[in-house]
Amino acid sequence: MLEADPGLAEKWHDLTDLARNEWICWTVSAKQEATRAKRRERLHEEVLAGKRRPCCWPGCPHRRDSARKWVDA
């Protein structure tokens, strides 16, 4: 995605390491490929729009114990 869209790459590299990690973890944490594809599309749109973190997500389960319950369910 970054190679195909220089604007996205610029916005992506402007994010902090932690913010990029949040987007990646949110995207790959979906169990179904169809959901991961939708999340990649949303990541593309929202990062281009200036959004810095994924919304309505409890966070990376490998960083936050409180988020683990949503992944383990």
C-alpha distances in whole Angstrom, upper triangle without the diagonal:
4,6,5,6,9,10,8,8,12,12,10,13,16,16,18,18,19,17,14,16,17,13,12,16,16,13,14,18,18,20,19,16,17,17,14,12,13,12,9,10,12,10,8,11,13,12,12,15,16,17,17,17,17,20,23,22,25,23,22,25,25,25,27,30,31,27,28,30,28,26,29,30
4,5,5,6,8,6,5,9,10,8,10,13,13,16,16,18,16,12,15,16,13,13,17,17,15,16,20,20,23,22,19,20,20,16,15,16,15,11,12,14,11,9,12,14,11,11,15,15,16,16,17,17,21,24,23,25,23,22,25,25,25,27,31,31,28,29,32,29,27,31,32
4,6,6,10,9,7,10,13,11,12,15,17,19,19,21,19,16,18,20,17,16,20,20,18,19,23,23,25,24,21,22,22,19,17,19,18,14,15,17,15,12,15,17,15,14,18,18,20,19,21,21,25,28,27,29,26,25,28,28,28,31,34,35,31,32,35,32,30,33,35
4,7,9,9,9,12,13,13,14,17,18,21,21,23,21,18,20,21,18,17,21,21,18,20,23,23,25,24,21,21,21,18,16,17,17,13,13,16,14,11,14,16,14,13,17,18,19,20,21,21,24,27,27,30,27,27,30,30,30,32,35,36,32,33,36,33,31,34,35
4,5,5,6,9,10,11,12,14,16,19,20,22,19,16,19,20,17,17,21,20,18,20,23,24,26,25,22,22,21,19,17,17,17,13,13,14,13,9,11,14,12,10,14,15,16,17,19,20,22,26,25,28,26,26,29,29,29,31,35,35,31,33,35,32,31,34,35
4,5,5,6,9,10,11,12,15,18,19,21,19,16,20,21,18,18,22,22,20,22,25,26,29,28,25,25,24,22,20,20,19,16,16,17,15,12,13,15,12,10,14,14,17,17,20,21,24,27,27,29,27,27,30,30,30,32,35,36,33,34,37,34,33,36,37
4,5,5,6,9,10,11,13,17,18,20,17,16,19,20,17,18,22,21,20,22,25,26,29,28,25,25,24,22,20,20,18,15,15,15,13,10,11,12,10,7,10,11,14,15,17,19,21,25,25,28,26,26,29,30,29,31,34,34,31,33,36,33,32,35,37
4,5,5,6,9,10,11,14,15,17,14,12,16,16,13,14,18,17,16,18,21,22,25,24,22,22,21,18,17,17,15,12,12,12,10,7,9,10,7,6,9,10,12,12,14,15,18,22,22,24,22,22,26,26,26,27,31,31,28,30,32,29,28,32,33
4,6,5,6,9,10,13,14,16,14,11,15,16,14,14,18,18,17,19,22,23,26,26,23,23,22,19,18,19,17,14,14,15,12,10,12,13,10,9,13,12,14,13,16,17,20,24,23,25,23,22,26,25,25,27,31,31,28,30,33,30,29,32,34
4,5,5,6,9,12,14,16,14,13,16,17,15,16,20,20,19,22,24,26,29,29,26,26,25,22,21,21,19,17,17,17,14,12,14,13,10,9,12,11,13,13,16,18,21,24,24,26,24,24,27,27,26,28,32,32,29,31,34,32,31,34,36
4,6,5,7,10,12,14,11,10,14,15,13,15,18,18,17,20,22,23,27,27,25,25,23,21,20,19,17,15,15,14,11,10,11,10,7,6,9,7,9,9,12,14,17,21,21,23,21,21,25,25,24,26,29,29,27,29,31,29,28,32,33
4,5,5,9,10,12,9,7,11,12,10,11,15,15,14,17,19,21,24,24,22,23,21,18,18,18,15,13,14,14,10,9,12,11,7,8,11,10,10,9,11,13,16,20,19,21,18,18,22,22,21,23,26,27,24,26,29,26,25,29,31
4,5,8,9,12,10,8,12,14,13,13,17,18,17,19,22,24,27,27,25,26,24,21,21,22,19,16,18,17,14,13,15,14,11,12,14,12,13,11,13,16,19,23,22,23,20,20,23,23,22,24,28,28,26,28,31,29,28,31,33
4,7,9,11,10,9,13,14,13,15,18,18,19,21,23,25,28,29,27,28,26,23,23,23,20,18,19,18,14,14,15,14,10,11,13,10,11,9,12,15,18,22,21,23,20,20,24,23,22,24,28,28,26,28,31,29,28,32,34
4,7,8,6,6,10,10,10,12,15,15,16,18,20,22,25,26,25,26,23,21,21,21,18,16,18,16,13,13,15,12,9,11,13,10,9,7,9,12,15,19,18,19,16,17,20,20,18,20,24,24,22,24,27,25,25,28,30
4,5,5,6,9,10,11,12,14,15,17,19,20,22,26,27,26,27,25,22,23,23,19,18,20,19,15,16,18,15,12,15,16,13,12,9,10,13,16,19,18,18,15,15,19,18,16,18,22,22,21,23,26,25,24,27,29
4,6,5,6,9,10,11,12,14,15,16,18,21,24,26,25,26,24,21,22,23,19,18,20,19,15,17,19,17,14,17,18,16,14,11,11,14,17,20,18,18,14,13,17,15,14,16,20,21,19,21,24,23,22,25,28
4,5,5,6,9,10,10,12,14,15,16,19,22,24,24,25,22,20,22,22,18,18,20,18,15,17,19,16,14,18,19,16,14,10,9,12,15,17,15,14,11,10,14,13,10,13,17,17,16,18,21,20,19,22,25
4,5,5,6,9,10,11,12,14,15,18,21,23,22,23,20,18,19,19,15,15,17,15,12,14,15,13,11,14,15,12,10,6,6,9,12,14,13,14,11,11,14,14,13,14,18,18,16,18,21,20,19,23,24
4,5,5,6,9,10,11,12,14,16,20,21,20,21,19,16,17,17,14,13,15,14,10,12,15,13,10,13,15,13,11,8,8,10,13,16,14,15,12,11,15,15,14,16,19,20,17,19,22,20,19,23,25
4,5,5,6,8,10,11,12,15,18,20,19,21,18,15,17,18,14,14,17,15,12,15,17,15,13,17,18,16,14,11,9,10,14,16,13,14,10,8,12,11,10,13,16,17,15,16,19,18,16,20,22
4,6,5,6,8,10,10,13,16,18,18,19,16,14,16,16,12,13,15,13,11,14,16,13,12,16,17,15,12,9,7,7,10,12,9,10,7,6,10,11,10,11,15,15,12,14,17,15,14,18,20
4,6,5,6,9,10,12,15,17,16,17,14,11,13,13,9,9,12,10,7,10,12,10,9,13,14,13,10,9,6,6,10,12,10,12,9,9,13,14,13,15,18,18,15,16,19,17,16,19,21
4,5,5,6,8,11,14,15,14,16,13,10,12,13,10,9,12,12,9,12,14,13,12,15,17,16,14,12,10,10,13,15,12,14,11,9,12,12,13,15,18,19,15,16,19,17,15,18,20
4,5,5,6,9,12,14,14,16,13,11,13,14,11,11,15,14,11,15,17,15,15,18,20,19,16,14,11,10,13,13,10,11,8,6,9,9,10,12,14,15,12,12,15,13,11,15,17
4,6,5,7,11,13,13,14,11,9,12,11,8,9,12,11,9,13,15,13,13,17,18,17,14,13,9,7,10,10,7,9,7,7,10,11,12,13,15,15,11,13,15,12,11,14,16
4,6,6,10,11,10,11,8,6,8,9,5,6,10,9,8,11,13,13,13,16,17,17,15,14,12,9,12,13,11,13,11,10,13,14,15,16,19,19,15,16,17,15,13,16,17
4,5,8,9,9,11,9,6,9,11,9,9,13,13,11,14,17,16,16,19,21,21,18,17,15,12,15,15,13,14,12,10,12,13,15,16,18,18,15,15,17,14,12,15,16
4,6,9,10,12,9,8,12,12,10,12,15,14,13,17,19,18,18,21,22,22,19,18,15,12,14,14,11,12,10,9,9,11,13,14,15,15,12,11,13,11,8,11,13
4,6,7,9,6,6,9,10,8,11,13,13,13,16,18,18,19,22,22,23,20,19,16,13,14,14,11,13,13,12,12,14,17,17,18,18,14,13,14,11,9,12,12
4,7,9,7,8,11,12,12,14,16,16,17,19,21,21,22,25,26,27,24,23,20,17,18,17,15,16,16,14,14,16,19,19,19,19,16,14,15,12,10,11,12
4,5,5,6,9,10,11,13,15,15,16,19,20,21,22,24,26,27,24,24,21,18,19,18,17,18,18,17,18,19,22,22,23,23,19,18,18,15,13,15,15
4,5,5,6,9,10,10,12,14,15,16,18,20,21,23,24,25,23,23,21,18,20,20,18,20,20,19,19,21,23,24,25,25,21,21,21,18,16,18,18
4,5,5,6,9,10,11,12,14,16,17,18,20,22,23,24,22,23,21,18,19,19,18,21,20,20,21,23,25,25,27,26,22,22,22,19,17,20,19
4,5,5,6,9,10,10,12,14,15,16,18,20,21,22,20,20,18,14,15,15,14,17,17,17,18,20,22,22,23,22,19,19,19,16,14,17,17
4,5,5,6,9,10,10,12,14,15,16,18,20,21,18,19,16,13,15,16,14,17,16,15,17,18,20,21,23,22,18,19,20,16,15,17,18
4,5,5,6,9,10,11,13,14,15,17,19,20,18,19,18,15,17,18,17,20,19,19,20,22,23,24,26,26,22,22,23,20,18,21,21
4,5,5,6,9,10,11,12,14,15,16,18,16,18,16,13,14,15,15,18,18,18,20,22,24,24,26,25,21,22,23,19,18,21,21
4,5,5,6,8,10,10,12,14,15,16,14,14,13,10,11,12,12,15,15,15,17,19,20,21,23,22,18,19,20,17,16,19,20
4,5,5,6,9,10,10,12,14,15,14,14,13,11,14,16,15,18,17,16,19,20,21,22,25,24,21,22,23,20,19,22,23
4,5,5,6,9,10,11,12,15,13,15,14,12,14,16,16,20,19,19,22,24,24,25,28,27,23,24,26,22,21,25,25
4,5,5,6,8,10,10,12,11,12,11,9,11,13,13,17,16,17,20,22,23,23,25,24,21,23,24,20,20,24,24
4,6,5,6,8,10,10,9,10,9,8,10,13,13,16,15,16,19,20,20,21,24,23,20,22,23,20,20,23,24
4,6,6,6,9,10,10,11,12,11,14,17,17,20,19,19,22,23,24,25,28,27,24,25,27,24,23,27,27
4,6,5,6,9,9,11,12,11,13,16,17,20,20,21,24,26,25,26,29,28,25,27,28,25,25,28,28
4,5,5,6,5,8,9,8,10,13,14,18,17,18,22,23,23,23,26,25,22,25,26,23,23,27,27
4,5,5,5,6,8,9,12,15,16,19,17,18,22,23,22,23,26,25,23,25,27,24,24,27,28
4,5,7,10,12,13,15,18,19,22,21,22,25,26,26,27,30,29,26,29,31,28,27,31,32
4,6,9,11,12,13,17,18,22,21,22,26,27,26,27,30,29,26,29,30,27,28,31,32
4,6,9,11,13,16,18,20,19,21,24,25,24,25,28,27,25,28,29,27,27,31,31
4,6,8,9,13,14,17,15,17,21,22,21,21,25,23,21,24,26,23,23,27,28
4,7,9,13,13,15,13,15,19,20,18,19,22,21,19,22,24,22,22,26,27
4,6,10,9,11,10,12,15,17,15,15,19,18,15,18,20,18,18,22,23
4,7,7,10,9,11,14,16,15,15,18,17,14,17,18,15,16,20,20
4,6,9,9,12,15,18,17,16,18,16,14,17,18,15,16,20,20
4,7,9,12,14,17,17,15,17,14,12,15,15,12,14,17,17
4,6,9,10,14,13,12,13,11,9,11,12,9,11,14,14
4,7,8,11,11,8,10,8,5,9,9,8,9,13,13
4,6,9,8,7,9,8,6,9,11,10,10,13,15
4,5,5,6,9,9,7,8,11,10,9,12,14
4,5,5,6,7,5,5,8,8,7,9,12
4,6,7,10,8,7,11,12,10,12,15
4,7,9,8,9,12,13,12,14,17
4,5,5,7,10,11,11,13,15
4,5,5,8,10,10,11,13
4,6,6,8,10,11,12
4,6,6,7,9,11
4,5,5,6,8
4,6,5,6
4,6,5
4,6
4
